[in-house]
Each structure stands twice: as C-alpha cells, then as structure tokens.
Amino acid sequence: MSARAVFQAVLCSLVMVSALSPAHALTEQELIAKLEAAGYSQIRDIKSTAEGTSVKATKNGKEVSIVVDRSGKIQERR
C-alpha cells in the first residue's frame, strides 16, 4: 500500500469520526431548549455526571429525573 493510500485512509477515518462525534457539548441554554422541545418543563438541578448531564424536570404533570448523554440522547430514569 502506498503512502498516499495510507494517508487517504487515515484522513477518511478522521473525517468519519469527527462527523459522528458531537461538535461540542450542549450549553445549558441549548440543553434546556432541547428538553422543552421534547415536552419537559420546570427544568432544574442540572448537574454533570459520568453518564452525561442529569436533570430534574416535569413532564405531563409528573416529576421526572433525566440523563442527557454526550450524544444528546434523552433518557428518563425511574
């Protein structure tokens, strides 16, 4: 395999990894907007954890605990 082919393979891999990775962590305002768009209100107690960002909120009149992972996926904790 030529050096040029290796370089192109490495470059292609880096582009793919960067495209699949979040460009940056959500700011608090972006996180709140994302949760409000998903139907949550009274968003509070925002804390960074090993899993992502933990949040307390209300949805459909019920108190919920949420974790938003680094990719932006919202998961309710029970």
N, CA, C and O atoms as CSV, one atom per row, in Angstrom:
chain,resi,resn,atom,element,x,y,z
A,1,MET,N,N,0.860,-1.168,0.000
A,1,MET,CA,C,0.000,0.000,0.000
A,1,MET,C,C,0.906,1.231,0.000
A,1,MET,O,O,1.859,1.319,0.774
A,2,SER,N,N,0.604,2.136,-0.843
A,2,SER,CA,C,1.439,3.334,-0.955
A,2,SER,C,C,1.180,4.293,0.205
A,2,SER,O,O,0.150,4.219,0.875
A,3,ALA,N,N,2.126,5.182,0.425
A,3,ALA,CA,C,1.985,6.180,1.489
A,3,ALA,C,C,0.769,7.060,1.234
A,3,ALA,O,O,0.075,7.458,2.169
A,4,ARG,N,N,0.517,7.359,-0.021
A,4,ARG,CA,C,-0.638,8.196,-0.359
A,4,ARG,C,C,-1.947,7.484,-0.002
A,4,ARG,O,O,-2.869,8.111,0.518
A,5,ALA,N,N,-2.032,6.193,-0.277
A,5,ALA,CA,C,-3.240,5.430,0.049
A,5,ALA,C,C,-3.447,5.359,1.559
A,5,ALA,O,O,-4.575,5.472,2.039
A,6,VAL,N,N,-2.363,5.173,2.306
A,6,VAL,CA,C,-2.454,5.139,3.766
A,6,VAL,C,C,-2.924,6.495,4.286
A,6,VAL,O,O,-3.801,6.563,5.147
A,7,PHE,N,N,-2.341,7.573,3.766
A,7,PHE,CA,C,-2.733,8.917,4.165
A,7,PHE,C,C,-4.219,9.149,3.894
A,7,PHE,O,O,-4.927,9.689,4.743
A,8,GLN,N,N,-4.690,8.747,2.723
A,8,GLN,CA,C,-6.095,8.942,2.376
A,8,GLN,C,C,-7.006,8.119,3.286
A,8,GLN,O,O,-8.079,8.584,3.672
A,9,ALA,N,N,-6.586,6.904,3.630
A,9,ALA,CA,C,-7.391,6.065,4.521
A,9,ALA,C,C,-7.483,6.694,5.914
A,9,ALA,O,O,-8.556,6.723,6.518
A,10,VAL,N,N,-6.358,7.195,6.417
A,10,VAL,CA,C,-6.346,7.837,7.731
A,10,VAL,C,C,-7.199,9.101,7.713
A,10,VAL,O,O,-7.985,9.332,8.632
A,11,LEU,N,N,-7.051,9.907,6.691
A,11,LEU,CA,C,-7.830,11.138,6.568
A,11,LEU,C,C,-9.323,10.833,6.504
A,11,LEU,O,O,-10.125,11.506,7.152
A,12,CYS,N,N,-9.690,9.834,5.736
A,12,CYS,CA,C,-11.101,9.434,5.618
A,12,CYS,C,C,-11.637,8.987,6.981
A,12,CYS,O,O,-12.759,9.332,7.350
A,13,SER,N,N,-10.840,8.226,7.721
A,13,SER,CA,C,-11.250,7.764,9.053
A,13,SER,C,C,-11.469,8.934,10.001
A,13,SER,O,O,-12.442,8.962,10.754
A,14,LEU,N,N,-10.559,9.893,9.959
A,14,LEU,CA,C,-10.695,11.066,10.830
A,14,LEU,C,C,-11.939,11.871,10.501
A,14,LEU,O,O,-12.622,12.353,11.404
A,15,VAL,N,N,-12.238,12.020,9.234
A,15,VAL,CA,C,-13.436,12.758,8.815
A,15,VAL,C,C,-14.686,12.038,9.300
A,15,VAL,O,O,-15.622,12.676,9.783
A,16,MET,N,N,-14.708,10.724,9.175
A,16,MET,CA,C,-15.877,9.952,9.611
A,16,MET,C,C,-16.058,10.048,11.122
A,16,MET,O,O,-17.182,10.217,11.595
A,17,VAL,N,N,-14.983,9.946,11.881
A,17,VAL,CA,C,-15.075,10.036,13.341
A,17,VAL,C,C,-15.571,11.411,13.758
A,17,VAL,O,O,-16.429,11.520,14.634
A,18,SER,N,N,-15.046,12.453,13.146
A,18,SER,CA,C,-15.483,13.801,13.523
A,18,SER,C,C,-16.925,14.046,13.121
A,18,SER,O,O,-17.627,14.795,13.801
A,19,ALA,N,N,-17.386,13.442,12.042
A,19,ALA,CA,C,-18.777,13.616,11.619
A,19,ALA,C,C,-19.734,12.905,12.565
A,19,ALA,O,O,-20.870,13.347,12.739
A,20,LEU,N,N,-19.293,11.811,13.178
A,20,LEU,CA,C,-20.155,11.059,14.077
A,20,LEU,C,C,-20.089,11.553,15.509
A,20,LEU,O,O,-20.977,11.240,16.302
A,21,SER,N,N,-19.077,12.308,15.862
A,21,SER,CA,C,-18.920,12.841,17.210
A,21,SER,C,C,-19.630,14.178,17.320
A,21,SER,O,O,-19.676,14.943,16.356
A,22,PRO,N,N,-20.189,14.463,18.504
A,22,PRO,CA,C,-20.785,15.786,18.657
A,22,PRO,C,C,-19.725,16.856,18.494
A,22,PRO,O,O,-18.599,16.702,18.966
A,23,ALA,N,N,-20.083,17.932,17.831
A,23,ALA,CA,C,-19.125,19.008,17.586
A,23,ALA,C,C,-18.721,19.676,18.894
A,23,ALA,O,O,-17.572,20.084,19.062
A,24,HIS,N,N,-19.663,19.785,19.812
A,24,HIS,CA,C,-19.382,20.390,21.113
A,24,HIS,C,C,-20.462,19.946,22.080
A,24,HIS,O,O,-21.535,19.510,21.664
A,25,ALA,N,N,-20.186,20.055,23.340
A,25,ALA,CA,C,-21.193,19.746,24.350
A,25,ALA,C,C,-22.275,20.818,24.295
A,25,ALA,O,O,-22.012,21.970,23.952
A,26,LEU,N,N,-23.481,20.421,24.634
A,26,LEU,CA,C,-24.578,21.386,24.655
A,26,LEU,C,C,-24.351,22.403,25.761
A,26,LEU,O,O,-23.917,22.053,26.859
A,27,THR,N,N,-24.641,23.647,25.471
A,27,THR,CA,C,-24.628,24.657,26.528
A,27,THR,C,C,-25.876,24.447,27.373
A,27,THR,O,O,-26.783,23.716,26.975
A,28,GLU,N,N,-25.924,25.078,28.522
A,28,GLU,CA,C,-27.099,24.936,29.374
A,28,GLU,C,C,-28.349,25.424,28.650
A,28,GLU,O,O,-29.405,24.799,28.753
A,29,GLN,N,N,-28.244,26.527,27.922
A,29,GLN,CA,C,-29.390,27.062,27.185
A,29,GLN,C,C,-29.836,26.091,26.083
A,29,GLN,O,O,-31.034,25.906,25.868
A,30,GLU,N,N,-28.883,25.477,25.392
A,30,GLU,CA,C,-29.221,24.508,24.344
A,30,GLU,C,C,-29.875,23.268,24.944
A,30,GLU,O,O,-30.815,22.714,24.374
A,31,LEU,N,N,-29.368,22.836,26.103
A,31,LEU,CA,C,-29.934,21.681,26.789
A,31,LEU,C,C,-31.379,21.958,27.192
A,31,LEU,O,O,-32.261,21.129,26.966
A,32,ILE,N,N,-31.618,23.116,27.784
A,32,ILE,CA,C,-32.976,23.487,28.202
A,32,ILE,C,C,-33.903,23.557,26.991
A,32,ILE,O,O,-35.028,23.061,27.051
A,33,ALA,N,N,-33.452,24.163,25.897
A,33,ALA,CA,C,-34.270,24.249,24.682
A,33,ALA,C,C,-34.598,22.862,24.146
A,33,ALA,O,O,-35.726,22.619,23.716
A,34,LYS,N,N,-33.635,21.956,24.165
A,34,LYS,CA,C,-33.840,20.595,23.681
A,34,LYS,C,C,-34.883,19.878,24.543
A,34,LYS,O,O,-35.770,19.203,24.021
A,35,LEU,N,N,-34.768,20.030,25.863
A,35,LEU,CA,C,-35.721,19.382,26.765
A,35,LEU,C,C,-37.117,19.983,26.634
A,35,LEU,O,O,-38.109,19.255,26.645
A,36,GLU,N,N,-37.197,21.301,26.511
A,36,GLU,CA,C,-38.511,21.942,26.327
A,36,GLU,C,C,-39.152,21.481,25.026
A,36,GLU,O,O,-40.361,21.257,24.977
A,37,ALA,N,N,-38.358,21.336,23.978
A,37,ALA,CA,C,-38.884,20.859,22.692
A,37,ALA,C,C,-39.395,19.422,22.810
A,37,ALA,O,O,-40.274,19.009,22.053
A,38,ALA,N,N,-38.841,18.661,23.763
A,38,ALA,CA,C,-39.263,17.273,23.984
A,38,ALA,C,C,-40.430,17.182,24.960
A,38,ALA,O,O,-40.868,16.082,25.297
A,39,GLY,N,N,-40.950,18.350,25.427
A,39,GLY,CA,C,-42.134,18.348,26.276
A,39,GLY,C,C,-41.873,18.487,27.765
A,39,GLY,O,O,-42.799,18.354,28.565
A,40,TYR,N,N,-40.639,18.749,28.153
A,40,TYR,CA,C,-40.309,18.912,29.575
A,40,TYR,C,C,-40.434,20.381,29.972
A,40,TYR,O,O,-40.227,21.277,29.155
A,41,SER,N,N,-40.776,20.612,31.241
A,41,SER,CA,C,-40.848,21.974,31.773
A,41,SER,C,C,-40.248,21.975,33.169
A,41,SER,O,O,-39.842,20.928,33.674
A,42,GLN,N,N,-40.191,23.138,33.790
A,42,GLN,CA,C,-39.640,23.305,35.135
A,42,GLN,C,C,-38.299,22.576,35.266
A,42,GLN,O,O,-38.088,21.811,36.207
A,43,ILE,N,N,-37.411,22.820,34.325
A,43,ILE,CA,C,-36.112,22.162,34.256
A,43,ILE,C,C,-35.195,22.776,35.309
A,43,ILE,O,O,-35.051,23.996,35.380
A,44,ARG,N,N,-34.573,21.922,36.128
A,44,ARG,CA,C,-33.755,22.409,37.240
A,44,ARG,C,C,-32.727,21.348,37.635
A,44,ARG,O,O,-32.682,20.264,37.054
A,45,ASP,N,N,-31.914,21.674,38.617
A,45,ASP,CA,C,-30.896,20.759,39.162
A,45,ASP,C,C,-30.053,20.119,38.061
A,45,ASP,O,O,-29.907,18.898,38.010
A,46,ILE,N,N,-29.508,20.944,37.195
A,46,ILE,CA,C,-28.688,20.464,36.084
A,46,ILE,C,C,-27.279,20.195,36.615
A,46,ILE,O,O,-26.604,21.095,37.116
A,47,LYS,N,N,-26.849,18.921,36.493
A,47,LYS,CA,C,-25.537,18.529,37.012
A,47,LYS,C,C,-24.828,17.622,36.020
A,47,LYS,O,O,-25.451,16.768,35.389
A,48,SER,N,N,-23.532,17.811,35.889
A,48,SER,CA,C,-22.717,16.955,35.047
A,48,SER,C,C,-22.373,15.678,35.807
A,48,SER,O,O,-21.958,15.739,36.964
A,49,THR,N,N,-22.542,14.522,35.164
A,49,THR,CA,C,-22.216,13.235,35.780
A,49,THR,C,C,-21.388,12.416,34.797
A,49,THR,O,O,-21.146,12.842,33.668
A,50,ALA,N,N,-20.962,11.248,35.232
A,50,ALA,CA,C,-20.197,10.352,34.361
A,50,ALA,C,C,-21.049,9.878,33.185
A,50,ALA,O,O,-20.518,9.622,32.105
A,51,GLU,N,N,-22.358,9.760,33.381
A,51,GLU,CA,C,-23.262,9.305,32.320
A,51,GLU,C,C,-23.582,10.403,31.305
A,51,GLU,O,O,-23.895,10.116,30.150
A,52,GLY,N,N,-23.502,11.642,31.737
A,52,GLY,CA,C,-23.875,12.782,30.897
A,52,GLY,C,C,-24.308,13.919,31.800
A,52,GLY,O,O,-23.610,14.261,32.755
A,53,THR,N,N,-25.458,14.505,31.503
A,53,THR,CA,C,-25.986,15.593,32.321
A,53,THR,C,C,-27.288,15.128,32.959
A,53,THR,O,O,-28.219,14.736,32.255
A,54,SER,N,N,-27.360,15.171,34.289
A,54,SER,CA,C,-28.591,14.791,34.972
A,54,SER,C,C,-29.423,16.043,35.221
A,54,SER,O,O,-28.898,17.125,35.486
A,55,VAL,N,N,-30.729,15.862,35.129
A,55,VAL,CA,C,-31.664,16.986,35.209
A,55,VAL,C,C,-32.928,16.520,35.916
A,55,VAL,O,O,-33.335,15.366,35.778
A,56,LYS,N,N,-33.538,17.406,36.661
A,56,LYS,CA,C,-34.885,17.191,37.212
A,56,LYS,C,C,-35.817,18.072,36.390
A,56,LYS,O,O,-35.465,19.198,36.041
A,57,ALA,N,N,-37.003,17.560,36.084
A,57,ALA,CA,C,-37.959,18.320,35.283
A,57,ALA,C,C,-39.365,17.786,35.523
A,57,ALA,O,O,-39.567,16.853,36.300
A,58,THR,N,N,-40.326,18.390,34.846
A,58,THR,CA,C,-41.711,17.959,34.895
A,58,THR,C,C,-42.161,17.649,33.479
A,58,THR,O,O,-41.858,18.390,32.543
A,59,LYS,N,N,-42.892,16.538,33.328
A,59,LYS,CA,C,-43.481,16.199,32.034
A,59,LYS,C,C,-44.849,15.592,32.300
A,59,LYS,O,O,-44.988,14.675,33.109
A,60,ASN,N,N,-45.848,16.109,31.615
A,60,ASN,CA,C,-47.230,15.652,31.789
A,60,ASN,C,C,-47.655,15.696,33.258
A,60,ASN,O,O,-48.371,14.813,33.729
A,61,GLY,N,N,-47.209,16.735,33.980
A,61,GLY,CA,C,-47.594,16.926,35.362
A,61,GLY,C,C,-46.854,16.059,36.369
A,61,GLY,O,O,-47.156,16.101,37.561
A,62,LYS,N,N,-45.882,15.270,35.900
A,62,LYS,CA,C,-45.143,14.375,36.792
A,62,LYS,C,C,-43.682,14.787,36.876
A,62,LYS,O,O,-43.086,15.212,35.886
A,63,GLU,N,N,-43.108,14.657,38.075
A,63,GLU,CA,C,-41.688,14.916,38.278
A,63,GLU,C,C,-40.894,13.765,37.665
A,63,GLU,O,O,-41.230,12.598,37.864
A,64,VAL,N,N,-39.849,14.093,36.926
A,64,VAL,CA,C,-39.001,13.072,36.319
A,64,VAL,C,C,-37.531,13.422,36.511
A,64,VAL,O,O,-37.162,14.591,36.621
A,65,SER,N,N,-36.707,12.387,36.547
A,65,SER,CA,C,-35.253,12.542,36.532
A,65,SER,C,C,-34.789,12.125,35.153
A,65,SER,O,O,-35.231,11.109,34.618
A,66,ILE,N,N,-33.898,12.911,34.583
A,66,ILE,CA,C,-33.462,12.696,33.202
A,66,ILE,C,C,-31.944,12.679,33.159
A,66,ILE,O,O,-31.277,13.362,33.936
A,67,VAL,N,N,-31.407,11.884,32.235
A,67,VAL,CA,C,-29.990,11.960,31.902
A,67,VAL,C,C,-29.902,12.205,30.409
A,67,VAL,O,O,-30.503,11.479,29.617
A,68,VAL,N,N,-29.153,13.231,30.024
A,68,VAL,CA,C,-28.892,13.517,28.618
A,68,VAL,C,C,-27.446,13.115,28.376
A,68,VAL,O,O,-26.526,13.711,28.937
A,69,ASP,N,N,-27.243,12.079,27.520
A,69,ASP,CA,C,-25.876,11.603,27.314
A,69,ASP,C,C,-25.109,12.533,26.391
A,69,ASP,O,O,-25.658,13.509,25.880
A,70,ARG,N,N,-23.862,12.230,26.188
A,70,ARG,CA,C,-22.977,13.101,25.413
A,70,ARG,C,C,-23.396,13.248,23.959
A,70,ARG,O,O,-23.018,14.218,23.302
A,71,SER,N,N,-24.169,12.303,23.449
A,71,SER,CA,C,-24.656,12.406,22.076
A,71,SER,C,C,-25.956,13.192,21.988
A,71,SER,O,O,-26.447,13.458,20.891
A,72,GLY,N,N,-26.525,13.570,23.150
A,72,GLY,CA,C,-27.772,14.347,23.177
A,72,GLY,C,C,-29.014,13.504,23.375
A,72,GLY,O,O,-30.126,14.032,23.364
A,73,LYS,N,N,-28.848,12.201,23.557
A,73,LYS,CA,C,-29.994,11.314,23.766
A,73,LYS,C,C,-30.576,11.541,25.166
A,73,LYS,O,O,-29.843,11.576,26.154
A,74,ILE,N,N,-31.896,11.693,25.236
A,74,ILE,CA,C,-32.603,11.940,26.491
A,74,ILE,C,C,-33.129,10.613,27.025
A,74,ILE,O,O,-33.801,9.870,26.309
A,75,GLN,N,N,-32.816,10.317,28.298
A,75,GLN,CA,C,-33.326,9.101,28.926
A,75,GLN,C,C,-33.922,9.461,30.270
A,75,GLN,O,O,-33.274,10.110,31.090
A,76,GLU,N,N,-35.173,9.035,30.499
A,76,GLU,CA,C,-35.787,9.230,31.804
A,76,GLU,C,C,-35.327,8.108,32.721
A,76,GLU,O,O,-35.236,6.949,32.316
A,77,ARG,N,N,-35.040,8.473,33.958
A,77,ARG,CA,C,-34.641,7.494,34.982
A,77,ARG,C,C,-35.860,7.177,35.834
A,77,ARG,O,O,-36.672,8.057,36.120
A,78,ARG,N,N,-35.982,5.960,36.225
A,78,ARG,CA,C,-37.134,5.541,37.045
A,78,ARG,C,C,-36.677,5.116,38.400
A,78,ARG,O,O,-37.496,4.729,39.234
